[in-house]
Amino acid sequence: MPKFLVVHPYLDIYGGGERVCHNVIKTLVAHGQNVELLTFDFDASRYRDIVGEDFPKEVAIHSLGKRIEVEPPFTIYKRHRNFVKLLKKYRDRLEYDYLFSTQSSSPFEPVFLNKAKKNIAYVHFPEIHFDYDRSRLKRKVYLWLFKRWVEQGIDKLDMVFCNSNYTKENIQRYWKSHGVKDPIVVYPPVNLDKFWCDKPLSERRKRVTYVARFIPVKRHEIMKKLAIDLPAYEFVSVGGLIDAEKAWFNKFQENLPSNYTLKTNLPGPDLLKILQDSRIYVHLMEGEHFGIAPVEGLASGCATLVHNSGGMKEFIPDEFRWETYDDLKQKIVKYMETENASASWESKRQQLWSKISVLTPETFQNNIWSNVQILIEQNKRVTSIGKEQNKYSN
């Protein structure tokens, strides 16, 4: 039986990548594969709180030790040095046939864990190349060597999955010249059953909710500005917070307006209550690679407003997208106060629900396995042909 090594360094935060990892492992286990996980320190109870399910007991866990926090300057280089050192340490300890990376957008694993027959990756976004392309000269100089390191592993990926057509287009744009295989779009799994709620907007609190990790790129500062400009409404930011971001977070939470609340590392049932009693869900990140949280906000019945960029454009129509701050503010007031707008949302909600109903764990798992199975069969045929050729040559 083939052995899969799933590599997902950080399983101590709540996000789409962690759900992808969990469902990839469940997929492989369900189809009788031998699976092992390589990650930083693993806490089973913390994992259960994050993912909502126990970690599959059939899977062996190899720990890279504690998460390594580094200080500026040259943060990405220090983190890379420590990670590579640990990968090399495990290279000779582990035996596996297939390597499946479910987190890294920088494919270092195939370079330093180079024993696999085939390398598979779920690429959430080609972040380094995207950042480099949009940076000024000083930032380009800083990123240049790291970008070159990323490029060393791209052509070693035998199968590439990604989370949206938006991400696929960017992978092809930035990685095609480095030999990337044609990415396969498999939308992330979302367990929507617990979120569905058809409570009318008029019966909900005049609350605007945003769910995203507490990191600068998620642009929570827009919520603070909205709360100041729209004091009649309640604003809530919900998100995961890790130690490395606490200095930024502590500064961010200074002088919050009284109608704006921050909720860190909130348990799932508490998040559900907030969403199902909020009138509006906003998503503030520009170029969100996919966006599980907006899908959950939509399933919870909130009027869902997303930035006019990224993967969410594939599910949210133009009238519920925004581009400028003033545009967003006007839409919030519109769906908070205007009866016609609320009625329009209620009439379109079922149609939007139908679009997102395909984003189930079962659909994700079926799509992943059908493609992985093809790779396994191809590898078997190549191995069989090689054995036949060796037999006759001897």
C-alpha positions in Angstrom: 0.0 0.0 0.0 1.4 3.4 -0.9 2.5 5.7 1.9 1.6 9.4 1.9 3.4 12.0 3.9 1.2 15.0 4.4 3.2 18.2 5.3 1.4 21.0 7.0 3.7 22.9 9.3 1.1 25.0 11.3 -2.0 23.3 12.5 -2.5 25.6 15.5 -4.5 28.3 13.8 -8.0 28.4 12.3 -8.2 28.8 8.5 -9.0 27.3 5.2 -5.6 25.7 4.9 -6.2 23.7 8.0 -9.6 22.4 6.7 -7.9 21.5 3.4 -5.3 19.5 5.3 -7.9 17.7 7.5 -10.0 16.7 4.5 -7.0 15.6 2.4 -6.0 13.3 5.3 -9.6 12.0 5.6 -9.7 11.4 1.9 -6.6 9.3 1.8 -7.5 7.4 4.9 -11.0 6.7 3.6 -9.5 5.1 0.5 -7.2 2.8 2.4 -4.0 4.7 2.1 -1.2 4.7 4.6 -0.9 8.3 5.9 1.5 10.2 8.1 1.6 13.9 9.0 4.6 16.1 9.5 3.9 19.3 11.4 5.0 21.5 14.3 3.9 20.6 17.8 0.5 18.9 17.6 -2.2 19.5 20.3 -5.1 17.1 19.7 -7.6 19.0 21.8 -6.6 22.3 20.2 -6.9 20.6 16.8 -10.4 19.4 17.6 -11.4 22.9 18.6 -10.1 24.4 15.4 -11.3 21.8 12.9 -14.4 20.6 14.7 -13.5 16.9 14.5 -10.9 14.6 16.0 -7.7 14.0 14.1 -7.9 10.6 12.4 -6.4 8.1 14.8 -5.0 5.9 12.0 -2.5 8.6 11.1 1.0 8.8 12.6 2.2 12.2 13.6 5.8 13.4 13.3 6.6 16.6 15.2 9.0 19.2 13.9 9.1 20.6 17.4 7.6 23.9 18.6 6.6 26.7 16.2 9.6 28.9 15.6 8.9 32.6 16.0 11.5 35.0 14.5 12.0 38.7 14.8 12.8 41.2 12.1 14.8 42.0 10.1 14.9 39.3 7.3 12.0 37.5 8.8 11.2 35.2 5.9 14.8 34.2 5.5 15.2 33.3 9.2 11.9 31.3 9.1 13.0 29.6 5.9 16.4 28.7 7.4 14.9 27.1 10.5 12.2 25.3 8.5 14.7 23.9 6.0 17.0 22.7 8.7 14.1 20.7 10.2 13.0 19.3 6.9 16.5 18.0 6.2 16.6 16.5 9.7 13.5 14.4 8.8 14.6 13.6 5.3 16.5 10.5 6.3 14.1 9.4 9.0 10.9 9.0 7.0 9.9 6.6 4.2 7.1 7.6 1.9 5.9 7.2 -1.7 3.9 10.4 -2.1 4.5 13.8 -0.6 1.4 16.0 -0.2 1.9 19.6 0.9 -1.3 21.2 2.0 -0.1 24.6 3.3 3.0 26.0 1.6 2.6 28.4 -1.2 6.4 28.1 -1.6 7.2 24.6 -2.6 10.3 23.8 -0.5 9.1 20.4 0.6 9.9 18.6 -2.7 13.4 20.1 -2.7 14.4 19.1 0.9 12.1 16.1 1.3 13.2 14.7 -2.0 12.5 11.0 -1.6 8.9 10.8 -3.0 8.0 9.1 -6.2 5.5 11.9 -6.8 5.0 15.3 -5.2 1.5 16.8 -4.8 0.6 20.3 -3.5 -2.5 22.2 -2.7 -1.3 25.8 -3.5 -3.4 28.5 -1.8 -1.7 31.3 -3.7 1.7 32.1 -5.3 2.2 34.8 -2.7 5.9 35.6 -3.1 5.7 36.2 -6.8 2.5 38.2 -6.5 4.1 40.4 -3.8 7.3 40.8 -5.8 5.4 41.8 -8.9 3.6 44.6 -7.1 6.5 45.8 -4.9 8.8 48.8 -5.2 12.5 48.4 -5.8 13.6 48.1 -2.1 11.0 45.3 -1.5 11.9 43.5 -4.7 15.6 43.4 -3.6 14.5 41.9 -0.3 12.3 39.3 -2.0 14.5 38.4 -4.9 16.6 35.6 -3.4 13.5 34.1 -1.7 11.6 34.1 -5.0 14.5 32.3 -6.6 14.4 29.6 -3.9 10.6 29.2 -4.5 11.3 28.6 -8.2 13.6 25.7 -7.5 10.7 23.6 -6.3 8.0 24.5 -8.8 8.8 22.0 -11.5 9.2 19.2 -8.9 5.4 19.3 -8.3 3.8 16.4 -10.2 0.2 17.5 -9.4 -1.0 20.9 -8.3 -4.4 21.7 -6.8 -5.6 25.2 -6.0 -8.6 26.9 -4.4 -10.2 29.0 -7.2 -9.9 30.0 -10.8 -8.5 33.3 -9.6 -5.6 31.4 -7.9 -5.2 29.2 -11.0 -4.7 32.2 -13.2 -2.1 33.7 -10.9 -0.2 30.4 -10.6 -0.1 30.1 -14.4 0.9 33.7 -14.7 3.8 33.6 -12.3 4.9 29.9 -12.3 4.3 28.8 -15.9 7.8 29.8 -17.0 9.2 27.6 -14.1 7.5 24.4 -15.3 4.3 24.3 -13.1 1.8 21.6 -14.1 -1.7 22.7 -15.1 -3.4 23.5 -11.8 -6.6 21.7 -10.9 -9.3 23.8 -9.2 -10.8 22.1 -6.2 -12.7 24.5 -4.1 -12.0 24.3 -0.3 -14.4 22.2 1.8 -17.0 24.1 3.8 -19.2 22.3 6.3 -22.2 24.5 5.7 -24.9 22.3 7.4 -24.6 24.1 10.7 -24.6 27.6 9.2 -27.8 27.6 7.1 -30.2 30.2 8.6 -33.1 32.0 6.9 -33.9 34.5 9.6 -34.9 37.7 7.8 -32.6 40.7 7.9 -35.3 42.8 9.6 -35.3 40.4 12.6 -31.5 40.6 13.1 -29.4 43.0 15.0 -28.0 46.0 13.1 -24.6 44.4 13.2 -21.8 44.1 10.7 -19.5 41.1 11.1 -16.1 40.3 9.6 -14.2 37.0 10.1 -10.5 36.9 9.3 -7.2 36.2 11.1 -5.9 39.1 13.0 -3.0 40.0 10.7 -2.4 43.3 8.8 -3.2 41.9 5.4 -6.8 41.2 6.4 -7.4 45.0 6.8 -9.4 45.0 10.1 -8.6 48.7 10.3 -11.4 49.3 7.8 -13.9 48.0 10.4 -12.6 50.5 12.9 -13.1 53.3 10.4 -16.6 52.1 9.5 -17.5 51.9 13.2 -16.4 55.5 13.7 -18.3 56.7 10.6 -21.5 54.7 11.3 -22.0 54.9 15.1 -25.6 53.7 14.9 -24.5 50.2 14.0 -22.6 47.4 15.8 -19.3 46.1 14.3 -17.6 42.9 15.2 -14.3 41.5 14.0 -13.8 37.8 14.7 -10.5 36.0 14.0 -7.6 33.8 15.1 -4.7 35.4 16.9 -1.3 33.8 17.4 1.6 35.0 19.6 3.6 36.3 16.7 0.8 38.9 15.9 0.1 40.0 19.5 2.3 43.1 19.3 0.4 44.3 16.2 -2.9 43.4 17.7 -2.3 45.2 21.0 -1.6 48.3 19.1 -4.6 47.8 16.8 -7.0 47.5 19.7 -6.0 50.8 21.2 -8.8 53.5 21.2 -11.5 51.3 19.7 -14.8 53.0 19.2 -17.5 51.8 21.6 -19.6 50.1 18.9 -16.7 48.0 17.7 -15.8 44.7 19.3 -12.9 42.3 18.7 -13.3 38.5 19.3 -10.1 36.4 19.2 -10.0 32.6 18.9 -13.7 32.4 19.3 -15.2 28.9 19.6 -17.3 27.7 16.7 -20.8 27.8 18.4 -20.2 31.4 19.5 -19.2 32.5 16.0 -22.3 30.8 14.7 -24.5 32.8 17.0 -22.9 36.1 15.9 -23.3 35.3 12.2 -26.9 34.1 12.4 -27.9 37.3 14.2 -26.0 39.8 12.1 -27.5 41.7 9.2 -24.4 42.1 7.1 -21.2 40.2 6.6 -18.3 42.1 5.0 -15.0 40.7 3.7 -12.3 43.3 3.6 -9.2 41.6 2.2 -8.3 42.6 -1.3 -7.5 39.7 -3.6 -8.7 37.0 -1.2 -7.6 33.7 -2.7 -10.9 32.0 -2.1 -12.7 33.1 1.1 -14.4 30.4 3.3 -15.6 33.0 5.8 -17.8 34.9 3.3 -19.3 31.6 2.3 -20.2 30.9 5.9 -21.6 34.4 6.3 -23.7 33.9 3.2 -25.0 30.5 4.5 -25.8 32.2 7.8 -28.2 34.5 6.0 -26.2 37.7 6.2 -26.2 40.1 3.3 -22.7 39.4 2.2 -20.4 42.1 0.8 -17.0 41.2 -0.6 -14.2 43.1 -2.3 -14.4 43.1 -6.1 -11.3 40.9 -6.5 -10.1 37.4 -5.8 -11.8 34.1 -5.7 -15.1 35.2 -4.2 -16.1 36.8 -7.5 -16.8 33.3 -8.7 -19.7 33.0 -6.2 -20.8 36.5 -5.3 -22.5 38.6 -8.0 -21.5 42.2 -8.8 -24.2 43.9 -6.9 -22.8 42.6 -3.6 -19.2 43.5 -4.3 -17.4 46.8 -3.4 -14.2 48.5 -4.6 -13.8 51.8 -2.6 -14.4 52.6 1.1 -17.3 54.9 0.2 -18.8 52.2 -1.9 -18.7 49.7 1.0 -20.1 52.2 3.4 -23.0 53.1 1.1 -23.8 49.4 0.6 -23.8 48.8 4.4 -26.3 51.6 4.9 -28.4 50.4 2.0 -28.8 46.8 3.2 -29.1 47.9 6.8 -31.9 50.5 6.3 -33.6 50.2 2.9 -36.6 47.8 2.8 -36.3 47.3 -1.0 -32.6 46.3 -0.7 -33.4 43.9 2.2 -36.2 42.4 0.1 -33.9 42.1 -2.9 -31.4 40.2 -0.7 -34.0 37.9 0.6 -35.2 37.1 -2.9 -31.7 36.3 -4.2 -30.4 34.4 -1.1 -31.8 31.1 -2.2 -30.1 31.4 -5.6 -26.8 32.2 -3.9 -27.2 29.4 -1.5 -27.7 27.0 -4.5 -24.3 28.2 -5.9 -22.4 27.6 -2.6 -24.1 24.3 -1.8 -21.5 22.5 -4.0 -18.7 23.4 -1.5 -19.1 20.3 0.6 -16.4 18.2 2.2 -17.7 15.3 0.2 -17.3 17.1 -3.1 -13.8 18.2 -2.1 -12.8 14.7 -1.1 -14.2 13.1 -4.3 -12.3 15.6 -6.5 -9.1 15.2 -4.7 -9.2 11.4 -4.7 -10.2 11.1 -8.4 -7.1 13.0 -9.4 -4.7 11.5 -6.9 -5.9 8.0 -8.0 -5.0 8.9 -11.6 -1.5 9.9 -10.5 -1.1 6.6 -8.5 -2.2 4.6 -11.5 0.2 6.4 -13.8 3.0 5.8 -11.5 2.2 2.1 -11.3 2.2 1.8 -15.0 5.6 3.6 -15.3 7.0 1.4 -12.6 5.7 -1.7 -14.3 7.2 -0.7 -17.6 10.5 0.0 -16.0 10.6 -3.4 -14.4 9.8 -5.1 -17.7 12.6 -3.2 -19.4 15.0 -4.1 -16.7 14.0 -7.8 -16.9 14.7 -7.9 -20.7 17.9 -5.9 -20.4 19.3 -8.3 -17.9 
